Every structure is written in structure tokens, then in C-alpha cells.
Amino acid sequence: MTTKSGSFELPELLSQIHGPEDVKALPDDQLDNLCEEIRHTLIHSLSRTGGHLGPNLGVIELTVALHRVFDSPEDKFLFDVSHQGYVHKMLTGRADTIHTIRTPGGLNGFLLRTESEHDCYGAGHAGTALSAALGMASARDLKGDDNHVVAVAGDAAFTCGTTLEAMNNVEETTKKFIVVLNDNEWSIDRNVGAMAKYFNALQTHPTFSSVRHKAAEFVGKIGGESVRKFAHKVERNTKNLIVPNVLFEKFGMRYYGPIDGHDLPLLIRTFEHLKTQNEPVILHIITEKGRGYDPALANPGKFHGLGTYKIEDGSTAAAETPSYSELFGRAVTDFAKKDPKITAITAAMPGGTKLEIFKEEINERYFDVGIAEEHAALFACGHATQGFRPFLAIYSTFMQRAIDMIIHDIALQNLPVRLCMDRGGLSGDDGPTHHGLFDIAYLRAVPGLIHMQAKDEDEFIDMLWTMANYDDGPTAIRYPRGAGMGTRPKAEPVMLEIGQGEVIQDGSDVAIISLGHMYETALETKEQLEALGHSVALINPRFIKPLDADLIQTYAEKCKIVCTMEDHVLANGFGASVVELLSDNDIHTPVVRIGWPDQFVDHGKVDELREKHGLTADNAINLVTPYLT
């Protein structure tokens, strides 16, 4: 039997799960069936919407065990990043809407405090769970409460400085704290660095097999004494590994594991033991990212997060034109083949930024530093001081973490680090944690930094070439998720003159100054205004900083109204810089600004969100025409 929810059918057991109490009520012999129903539902549902399939397939048993043993929402579960929170959503009354995830008006792709009382902490960026959970545990202690706080973090989160900072404070903060280290060797791409090697050594050490065997024996035993003996055996055996206590117990956390993260009875018994402990503990579990779905197991990077796919083989539709990320990866790699000083740096995002191309072809000058954006920026500084030309590729939303280094290390020392901000603009399905809508604001005040955005793919390559050959200070470029207009780049790129915009069309009534890929909207606006009989100037500013002040002032004095367009928040954005420029020069031409409002923009389809918030030609015309009568 199945229960329908809209056009999506839930399997029999899952349709009966309306909250954690229903998970607790299931007979033990039905739990494995529930896990398989969840796995089946995820694979089929996400094939229609896209989403983070691989991570969620890997935490099904873990999440069921958590809800079997603990009492949400009184007990708090924090999932680092929370892209692996789909199973948690399904077990807390949202199974019947899981087919809406990441769609307009549907469930958010991450945990969201406003979505459910069971989502105690929203996230979206890595490395936040332990610090936030420790704060919750401390607050619990201050209030005299006795609930549990459980932080679930992937092994990649332990490459984050914030995670290590949190661990440094555990011992002196609380006596009751549970951390689950979900070890699957992947974040978005395969994990790198000493921590990744350390966890891999734990997994592959011969003693691990012995520990898992003893754990399996334990499942059949009953009683508190057997739990206690098992815990001591695990502790004794794991100390024969690569001294996990050196890493964790020196931080004041009792280490357990590693254990099989897909052995549900074992997980349940282990959590039952851990919840009785009056000391901070860390449970190391081994899981498979993409478990139960062969395409996801074969390609964990692709199935970390993807769009719609065919269930049979996991295939996705090929894009008609290359994405900006693909153009970036290809161009920087080609430049580096001719220039031995060019290096490429990313923070655990070789696939997303497409620096995997560089990695494949020039591996000796490719550097993935893990989920450590601050370190990545400083690492790039080191390259720049030694005469190299580093390209630092990080999503706009993640570059926010490195703003201190951008100001005090890159800009203050005037180092020629090249900041390449992928997903500059709306990142529709992922929602507010991933929209790149703030980089103009956080870079505009940085002295000496050059910031640019291209209107199309050809100009994008020219800008990258300009950055590659500019050694007089830091440069930055923002570019959108996905493909552009389909403009074919020239055979050979050209250098752009710093701070010089482009007049695409002259006009005398309206001056449209359109930044980056808002160019298509600007063209549509221009055509509609011309159809109404107005003379329209169309300007491509190219540079956010420095502005082409002479060009903008000329057209502001010439035209009746200026209209700026940007895929960025209006507060302290590109349009704001134009308003400041005109005000400082005593030019009083009205300025209409098209951009995102001063709020966090929800998830959804880009076109629909633009329509909702007025980033359209129709809205531009409505705002401009009153000044033309």
C-alpha cells in the first residue's frame, strides 16, 4: 500500500511516520524496512527536483537511530551544513512534502528554524555545527535543563578552523555533549589534507575490523553492564589505532569508534550508552555517501548535489552551452600552460569551480586546501609574495568567510591575488545560504581592489586574461551560476583597460547601466522603451570598482533618468555606488535601481524569483517612465 501526497506516493511504513514518536513506536524488525523505504523515496523524489542525494543516502540509518534514542525537539540535533537533513525532515512530519524540496514554496534544501520546531539550528555553510551545539549545551547548563545536544559533522568539517576552535572549548564548557563524526571521505569532492589522511588511517587499520566484529557481538547482548563492557572494549581497541585520543581526548572528548554507520542496531545501542555519559563524547562512524544507489556510489561528487536525473542510470541532461564555471576552469588552465607563474587554489570545490580541469592537466600548480576559506586566502597571499599569480576560486557566498584576509592580508599588502567568485548572484534552488548577493557590498569598501563582472562569455574570458596579466594589486571577478548568453569567445583574449566601461548604444532619454548578466534584461528593457518612442543609452560598466566615473557622469548629465541593473542586493550594491558618484559630483539626475531587496531571498527558480522581486524589464519600465513624461 502507498499513500499519495500530491502526485507523489509514500511507501507504507513511511506514510505512517508523522513525527519522532512514530519512529519510536515501530517494532524493531520494521526499522530496516523503514530505512529502505526512505532510501527508495529519496532516490525517486529527488530525481524530479534535484537535491543533495548522496549525503542523505549515507545518513539514513544514523538519522533513524537518533530519533529512535533521543527525543526531538527537546533533544537538539545539529547537522553540519544540513544538506544531509532530508531524512530528519522526513522523520519529523515532512515526509509527505519531501517531493517539494528546493522547489518554489516547498521545503528548503537545508534545515530552517522557521520550517519546523525540530530544526533547532539552520545552516548552509560547513563547520558551524560544533560551535553552535556547544553554545546550546552551555545555555542548557545555565538554565539547569537536562536535554541532550548532538552535533553531526562530516569528516570534512574537521578541516574547518571553526570546528577545531569549538573542540578547543569543549572540556571547559560542558560535561554533557555528543558529537557524531560522520566519516565518508567526501565533502562535496574527496577530502584532502592531513585530517582526511588521519581518518582514512583509522578506517583502514586492521584493528578496525576487530572493533566492528566486537560491536556486532555486542548487539545481541542485553543489559547495562554489557553496554559498559562494550564501551571499554571499544576504547581499549581504538587506542591501538593511530592514537585517536591524541586528537580527540586531548580536547577533553571521550572517543568511541570507528563503528559501522549503517548498522542500525549497533547505532541504537551505542547512542543508548552515550546518552548516559556525563562527559563530552565523540562517536566516529563510517558511512558510504550514496549508499543504496549505484550511480551515486560510483560518482559521489556529482551526486553530492545535482539537478533532475534519470533513476535508471543517474544521467543528467547535458547543458546546451558551457557554464561560466566551465569557461573559467578551461581558460585559467590554458593561461597557466603558457604562464608557469599561474597557480590555482580552491577550498574543497574543484568540481563546483571546475578547477578539476586545472587539477587534471597541471596538477603540480593546483591546490585544494579543504573547507578552509580563510586559509585559502592566506595561502594565496603566500604565493603572491613569491612572484606567482594565484587564482583563488571560491563561491561568492563562501568568500564571505575570508573578508578579514581580503582586507588585512591581500589588500593592505597590495598583493596580486585574483579572487574568482563563482555563483555571484542568485543561486536559485539552494536558497539564502548560497545566494551570492553580497560580494559587491563586502568588497566595495576595500581600498585598491579591482572588481569586475562581464556581460557575456567573451568578455568574461577577456576579464580573466586581464586579471592574469595584472600584477599591481588584487583583482576580483564575480560570475553567475550556469550558462550565459551563449556568446562564443574570441580566438585570443584581449586586455581590458582598468576602470573603462563600454557604450553599447548612445541615447538621450534613459541611460541603462546594466552590470554583468543583467544585460539580457537590459536589452529587453531598451527594446520596450524604444517601442514607446524613447531614446535609450545602453552602458556596460564592466568595472564595479573603479567605476568609469567620466562615462557615468556624462550620461547622467545627458539623460533624464539613469537606471542601474544588478544581480546583487541594492543595499551598498553597484547602483548605490552610482548614486554616491552622482551625489558627490552634484549631479541630480534621478536614479532607478533594479536589484534584490534588503532581505534574505528564499529558494526557488531564478526567473520566478526575479519576477517576484522586480528584476524584470517590465518593472524597470514602470519605474522609469514616470520620469519621461
C-alpha positions in Angstrom: 0.0 0.0 0.0 1.0 3.6 -0.6 -0.3 6.9 0.5 -0.5 9.7 -2.1 0.8 13.2 -1.4 0.0 15.4 -4.4 1.4 13.4 -7.3 4.0 11.6 -5.2 3.3 8.3 -3.3 4.8 7.4 0.0 5.6 3.8 0.9 3.5 2.1 3.5 5.7 2.5 6.6 6.9 6.0 5.8 3.4 7.2 5.3 2.8 6.3 8.9 5.6 8.5 10.2 4.3 11.9 11.3 6.9 12.6 13.9 9.6 11.1 16.1 7.1 9.3 18.3 6.1 7.2 15.3 9.7 6.2 14.8 9.9 5.1 18.4 6.7 3.1 18.1 7.8 0.9 15.2 8.8 -2.7 16.1 12.5 -3.3 15.9 12.0 -5.7 13.0 10.5 -3.0 10.8 13.3 -0.4 11.2 15.4 -1.8 8.3 12.3 -1.7 6.1 11.7 1.9 7.1 15.3 2.7 6.1 14.8 1.1 2.7 11.6 3.0 2.2 13.3 6.3 3.0 16.1 5.4 0.5 13.6 4.5 -2.2 11.7 7.7 -1.6 14.8 9.9 -1.7 16.0 8.4 -5.0 12.7 8.7 -6.7 11.7 12.1 -5.3 15.0 13.9 -5.9 15.0 12.6 -9.5 12.2 15.1 -10.1 13.5 18.1 -8.1 17.3 17.6 -7.8 19.0 18.0 -4.4 21.6 16.5 -2.2 21.0 12.9 -2.8 24.4 11.3 -1.9 24.8 12.8 1.5 21.3 11.8 2.6 21.6 8.3 1.4 24.6 8.0 3.6 22.9 9.1 6.9 19.6 7.2 6.8 20.4 4.7 9.5 22.1 7.3 11.6 19.1 9.6 11.5 16.7 6.8 12.3 18.9 5.8 15.2 19.0 9.4 16.5 15.2 9.7 16.5 14.8 6.2 18.0 17.0 7.0 21.0 16.7 10.8 21.6 13.6 13.0 21.9 13.4 15.8 19.4 12.7 18.7 19.7 13.6 18.6 23.4 16.9 17.0 22.4 18.7 19.0 19.8 20.2 17.7 16.6 22.6 19.9 14.6 23.7 18.7 11.2 26.8 20.5 9.9 25.9 22.3 6.7 22.5 20.5 7.0 22.3 19.5 3.4 22.1 15.9 4.8 19.0 16.9 6.8 16.4 15.5 4.3 15.9 12.3 6.4 15.5 14.3 9.5 12.8 16.3 7.8 11.0 13.1 6.7 11.0 11.7 10.2 9.7 15.0 11.7 6.4 15.3 9.9 7.6 16.4 6.5 7.7 13.1 4.6 4.5 14.0 2.7 6.2 17.2 1.3 9.7 15.8 0.6 8.8 15.9 -3.1 8.6 19.7 -2.9 12.2 20.2 -1.6 14.1 23.1 -3.2 11.0 24.0 -5.3 9.1 27.3 -5.1 7.0 27.3 -1.9 8.4 23.8 -0.9 10.8 22.6 1.7 14.1 24.3 2.0 17.1 22.2 1.0 18.7 22.9 4.3 17.4 22.9 7.9 15.5 26.0 8.6 14.4 27.2 12.1 11.2 28.7 10.7 10.2 25.5 8.9 9.9 23.2 11.9 10.5 23.1 15.7 12.7 20.1 15.1 15.1 22.2 13.1 16.9 23.8 16.1 19.6 25.4 14.0 19.8 26.5 10.4 23.0 26.1 8.5 24.3 26.0 4.9 28.0 26.6 5.4 30.4 24.0 6.7 32.0 23.9 10.2 29.2 25.6 12.2 27.6 22.7 14.0 30.1 22.1 16.8 30.3 25.7 17.9 26.5 26.2 17.8 25.9 22.9 19.5 28.4 23.8 22.2 26.7 27.1 22.7 23.3 25.3 23.1 24.8 22.8 25.6 26.3 25.7 27.6 22.9 27.5 27.6 21.2 24.3 28.7 23.6 24.0 31.6 22.9 27.7 32.6 19.2 27.0 32.6 19.5 23.8 34.6 18.0 21.7 31.9 18.9 18.1 31.2 18.3 17.6 27.5 20.9 16.2 25.0 22.7 18.2 22.3 24.0 16.1 19.4 26.2 17.6 16.6 26.6 15.6 13.4 29.5 16.7 11.4 31.2 15.1 8.3 34.9 14.4 8.4 35.4 17.4 6.0 34.0 19.7 8.7 37.0 18.9 10.8 39.2 20.7 8.3 37.4 24.0 9.2 39.1 26.2 11.7 35.7 26.9 13.5 35.3 23.2 14.2 38.8 23.0 15.8 38.1 26.2 17.7 34.9 24.6 19.1 36.7 21.4 20.1 39.2 23.6 22.0 36.4 24.9 24.2 34.5 21.7 24.9 36.3 20.5 28.0 35.9 23.7 29.9 32.3 24.4 28.7 30.1 21.4 29.4 30.0 17.8 30.7 27.2 16.6 28.5 27.9 16.8 24.8 27.7 14.3 21.9 29.5 14.7 18.6 29.0 12.3 15.7 31.9 12.2 13.2 30.3 11.0 10.0 33.3 9.8 8.1 32.7 9.1 4.4 35.9 10.6 2.9 33.9 13.2 1.0 32.6 16.7 1.5 31.5 17.8 -2.0 34.6 16.4 -3.5 37.0 13.9 -2.0 38.5 15.3 1.2 42.1 16.4 1.3 44.8 17.2 3.8 46.2 15.6 7.0 42.8 15.2 8.7 41.4 13.3 5.8 44.5 11.0 5.8 44.2 10.6 9.5 40.6 9.4 9.4 41.4 7.1 6.5 44.2 5.6 8.5 41.7 4.9 11.3 39.3 3.2 8.9 41.9 1.0 7.2 43.8 0.0 10.3 43.5 -3.8 11.0 42.2 -3.2 14.4 39.1 -1.5 12.9 37.9 -4.9 11.7 38.2 -6.3 15.2 36.3 -3.4 16.7 33.4 -3.9 14.2 33.3 -7.6 15.0 33.1 -6.9 18.7 30.5 -4.3 18.1 28.4 -6.8 16.2 28.7 -9.3 19.1 27.5 -6.6 21.4 24.2 -6.1 19.6 23.0 -9.5 20.8 23.6 -8.7 24.4 21.2 -7.1 26.8 21.7 -5.0 29.9 23.6 -2.0 31.1 26.7 -4.0 32.2 27.2 -5.3 28.7 27.0 -1.8 27.4 29.6 -0.6 29.8 32.0 -3.5 29.0 31.5 -2.9 25.3 32.4 0.7 25.7 35.6 -0.2 27.5 36.5 -2.8 24.8 35.9 -0.2 22.1 38.0 2.3 24.0 40.8 -0.2 24.6 40.9 -1.4 21.0 40.7 2.0 19.4 43.7 3.1 21.4 45.7 0.7 19.3 44.8 2.7 16.2 46.6 5.9 15.1 46.1 7.3 18.7 42.7 8.9 18.2 42.9 10.1 21.8 45.8 12.4 20.8 43.4 14.3 18.6 40.1 14.0 20.5 40.8 13.1 24.1 43.4 15.8 24.4 40.5 18.1 23.6 38.6 16.6 26.5 36.3 14.4 24.5 36.0 10.6 25.0 36.4 8.9 21.7 34.3 5.9 20.6 34.7 4.0 17.3 35.0 3.8 14.5 31.8 1.8 14.0 29.7 0.9 11.0 27.3 3.8 10.4 24.9 1.6 8.5 24.5 -1.0 11.3 21.2 0.3 12.8 21.0 -1.9 15.9 24.6 -1.1 16.7 24.0 2.6 16.3 20.9 2.5 18.5 22.7 0.6 21.3 25.7 2.9 21.1 23.6 6.0 21.4 21.8 4.5 24.3 25.2 4.1 26.0 26.4 7.6 25.0 23.4 9.4 26.4 24.2 8.0 29.9 27.7 9.6 29.8 28.5 12.6 31.9 31.4 13.7 29.8 31.8 15.1 26.2 32.0 12.2 23.7 32.7 11.8 20.1 31.4 8.8 18.1 33.3 8.1 14.9 31.0 6.3 12.3 32.0 5.1 8.9 29.3 5.6 6.2 29.0 5.4 2.4 28.0 8.6 0.6 25.3 7.5 -1.8 24.6 4.1 -0.2 22.0 2.0 -1.9 22.1 3.7 -5.3 24.9 2.6 -7.6 25.2 5.8 -9.7 25.7 7.8 -6.5 28.3 5.4 -5.2 30.1 5.5 -8.5 30.2 9.3 -8.7 29.9 10.8 -5.2 31.0 14.2 -6.3 28.2 14.5 -8.9 25.5 13.2 -6.6 26.5 15.4 -3.7 24.1 17.9 -5.1 22.6 17.9 -8.6 19.5 18.7 -10.7 17.0 16.2 -12.0 18.3 12.9 -13.2 17.1 9.5 -14.6 16.7 7.0 -11.9 17.8 4.1 -14.1 21.4 5.3 -14.5 21.7 8.6 -12.8 22.2 10.5 -16.1 21.5 14.2 -16.3 20.7 16.4 -19.3 23.8 18.0 -20.9 23.8 21.8 -21.0 23.5 23.4 -24.4 26.3 25.9 -23.7 29.2 25.8 -21.3 28.7 27.3 -17.9 30.7 30.2 -16.6 32.4 27.8 -14.2 33.5 25.5 -17.1 34.7 28.6 -19.1 36.7 29.7 -16.0 38.3 26.3 -15.5 39.2 25.9 -19.1 40.5 29.5 -19.5 42.7 29.6 -16.4 44.2 26.2 -17.3 45.0 27.3 -20.8 46.6 30.5 -19.5 48.7 28.5 -17.0 50.0 26.3 -19.7 51.7 29.4 -21.2 52.5 31.1 -17.9 54.3 29.0 -15.3 53.6 31.6 -12.6 49.8 31.0 -12.6 48.6 28.8 -9.8 45.0 27.7 -8.9 43.6 27.4 -5.4 40.3 26.3 -4.1 38.6 25.4 -0.8 37.2 21.9 -1.4 35.4 22.9 -4.6 37.3 21.5 -7.6 34.1 20.2 -9.2 31.9 23.2 -8.5 34.5 25.8 -9.6 35.7 23.5 -12.5 39.3 23.7 -11.3 39.2 20.0 -11.7 40.3 20.8 -15.3 43.4 22.5 -13.9 44.0 19.7 -11.5 43.9 17.1 -14.3 46.2 19.0 -16.6 48.6 20.9 -14.3 48.4 19.1 -11.0 51.6 20.4 -9.6 50.3 24.0 -9.5 46.8 23.1 -8.3 46.0 23.4 -4.6 42.8 22.3 -2.8 43.2 23.3 0.9 39.9 21.8 2.1 37.0 23.6 3.6 39.2 26.4 4.9 38.4 29.7 3.0 40.4 31.9 5.4 43.5 29.6 5.0 43.0 29.6 1.2 43.1 33.3 1.0 46.3 33.5 3.2 47.8 30.6 1.2 47.2 32.6 -2.0 48.9 35.6 -0.3 52.0 33.4 0.2 52.1 32.5 -3.5 51.7 36.2 -4.5 54.6 37.3 -2.3 56.8 34.9 -4.1 56.1 36.1 -7.6 53.3 33.7 -8.5 49.9 34.7 -10.0 47.3 32.8 -7.8 43.7 32.4 -8.9 41.6 31.8 -5.8 38.2 30.3 -6.9 35.6 30.2 -4.2 31.8 30.7 -4.3 30.7 34.2 -3.6 28.8 33.1 -0.5 31.8 31.2 0.9 34.2 34.0 0.1 32.4 36.0 2.8 34.3 33.9 5.4 37.6 35.3 4.1 36.8 39.0 4.2 39.3 39.7 7.0 42.1 38.2 5.0 41.0 40.0 1.9 41.2 43.3 3.7 44.2 42.9 6.1 46.4 40.5 4.1 45.6 40.8 0.4 44.6 44.5 0.0 46.6 46.1 2.8 49.7 44.5 1.3 48.5 45.2 -2.2 49.1 41.6 -3.2 48.1 40.5 -6.7 45.7 37.7 -5.6 42.9 37.0 -8.1 39.6 36.5 -6.4 37.2 34.5 -8.6 33.7 34.4 -7.1 31.6 31.7 -8.7 27.8 31.9 -8.1 28.0 35.7 -8.0 24.2 36.4 -8.0 21.2 34.3 -7.3 21.8 30.5 -6.7 18.1 29.7 -7.0 17.4 26.2 -5.7 19.9 26.4 -2.8 18.3 29.4 -1.2 19.6 32.2 1.0 22.6 30.4 2.4 24.1 30.1 -1.1 22.9 33.2 -3.0 25.9 35.2 -3.9 24.2 38.6 -3.3 26.6 40.4 -1.0 30.1 40.4 -2.6 29.8 43.8 -4.2 28.9 45.2 -0.7 31.7 43.5 1.1 34.3 44.3 -1.5 33.3 47.9 -2.4 35.0 49.5 0.6 38.3 47.6 0.2 40.9 50.1 -1.0 42.9 49.3 -4.1 40.9 46.2 -5.1 39.6 46.0 -8.7 36.3 44.3 -9.1 34.6 43.4 -12.4 31.7 41.5 -14.0 31.2 40.5 -17.6 28.1 40.9 -19.7 28.8 37.7 -21.7 31.2 34.8 -22.1 33.5 36.5 -24.5 34.0 39.5 -22.2 34.4 37.1 -19.2 37.5 35.5 -20.9 38.9 38.9 -21.6 38.5 39.8 -17.9 40.2 36.6 -16.8 43.1 37.4 -19.2 43.3 40.9 -17.8 43.5 39.5 -14.2 46.1 37.0 -15.3 48.3 39.9 -16.5 47.7 42.5 -13.8 50.3 42.4 -11.1 49.8 45.8 -9.5 47.4 44.7 -6.8 44.4 42.5 -6.0 41.6 41.8 -8.5 38.2 40.2 -8.2 35.6 38.9 -10.7 32.0 37.7 -10.0 30.2 35.5 -12.4 26.9 33.6 -12.2 25.9 30.0 -11.7 25.1 28.2 -15.0 25.5 29.4 -18.6 25.4 32.9 -20.1 24.0 34.1 -23.4 26.0 31.7 -25.5 28.4 34.3 -26.9 31.4 32.5 -28.4 34.7 33.7 -27.0 37.3 35.1 -29.4 40.2 33.0 -30.5 42.6 35.2 -28.5 41.5 37.2 -25.4 42.4 40.9 -25.1 43.4 43.1 -22.2 40.8 45.5 -20.9 41.7 49.0 -19.7 41.1 49.1 -16.0 38.1 51.1 -15.0 36.8 51.7 -18.5 33.2 50.8 -19.4 31.6 50.3 -22.7 28.9 52.3 -24.5 26.8 49.7 -26.4 24.3 52.3 -27.7 24.0 56.0 -27.4 20.8 57.7 -26.3 19.4 60.8 -24.6 16.3 59.9 -22.6 17.2 56.9 -20.5 20.7 55.7 -19.5 20.6 51.9 -18.7 23.7 50.9 -16.8 23.5 47.1 -16.7 26.0 45.1 -14.7 27.0 41.6 -15.8 24.4 39.1 -16.8 21.6 41.5 -16.2 22.5 42.5 -19.8 19.7 40.4 -21.3 17.1 42.2 -19.1 18.7 45.5 -20.1 18.3 44.6 -23.8 14.7 43.7 -23.3 14.1 47.0 -21.4 15.8 49.0 -24.1 13.7 47.5 -26.8 10.4 48.1 -25.0 11.3 51.7 -24.2 12.3 52.3 -27.8 9.0 50.9 -28.9 7.4 53.6 -26.7 9.4 56.3 -28.5 12.2 56.9 -26.1 15.9 57.3 -26.8 17.9 54.8 -24.8 21.6 54.7 -24.0 22.9 51.2 -23.0 26.1 51.1 -21.0 28.1 48.1 -19.9 30.1 49.3 -16.9 32.4 46.2 -16.8 34.0 47.5 -13.6 32.3 47.7 -10.3 35.4 49.2 -8.8 36.9 51.5 -10.0 33.8 52.9 -11.7 34.1 54.6 -15.1 33.2 57.9 -13.4 33.6 60.0 -16.6 31.3 57.8 -18.6 28.6 57.5 -16.0 28.6 61.3 -15.2 28.4 62.1 -18.9 25.3 60.0 -19.5 23.7 61.1 -16.2 24.0 64.7 -17.3 22.8 63.9 -20.8 19.8 61.8 -19.9 16.6 62.4 -18.0 16.9 59.2 -15.9 19.5 56.7 -15.0 18.5 53.0 -14.5 21.1 50.6 -12.9 20.6 46.8 -13.0 22.5 44.3 -10.9 22.2 40.7 -9.7 23.0 41.8 -6.1 21.3 43.4 -3.2 20.5 47.1 -3.7 21.9 47.9 -0.2 25.5 49.0 -0.8 25.5 47.4 -4.2 26.5 48.6 -7.7 23.6 51.0 -8.1 24.4 52.5 -4.7 27.9 53.3 -5.9 26.4 55.1 -8.9 24.1 57.2 -6.6 27.1 58.1 -4.5 29.2 59.1 -7.5 26.5 61.4 -8.8 25.8 62.9 -5.4 29.5 63.6 -4.8 29.7 65.4 -8.1 26.5 67.4 -7.5 24.6 65.7 -10.4 20.9 65.4 -9.5 19.6 63.2 -12.3 17.2 60.6 -10.7 18.5 57.0 -10.5 16.2 54.0 -10.6 17.9 50.9 -9.2 16.9 47.3 -10.2 18.3 44.6 -7.9 17.4 42.4 -4.9 15.7 43.8 -1.9 17.2 44.3 1.6 16.2 40.9 2.8 17.3 37.2 2.5 15.8 35.9 -0.7 14.1 32.5 -0.5 14.9 29.5 -2.7 13.1 28.9 -6.0 13.5 29.2 -9.7 15.6 32.2 -10.8 13.0 33.5 -13.3 10.2 33.3 -10.8 12.2 35.0 -8.1 13.2 37.8 -10.4 9.6 38.3 -11.3 8.6 38.3 -7.6 11.2 40.9 -6.7 11.1 43.1 -9.7 14.3 42.2 -11.5 12.5 42.4 -14.8 12.1 44.7 -17.9 8.5 45.4 -17.0 9.4 46.6 -13.6 12.2 48.7 -14.9 9.9 50.4 -17.4 7.2 51.0 -14.8 9.8 52.8 -12.6 11.5 54.7 -15.4 8.6 56.0 -17.5 7.2 58.5 -14.9 10.4 60.5 -15.4 10.0 60.6 -19.1 6.6 62.4 -19.3 
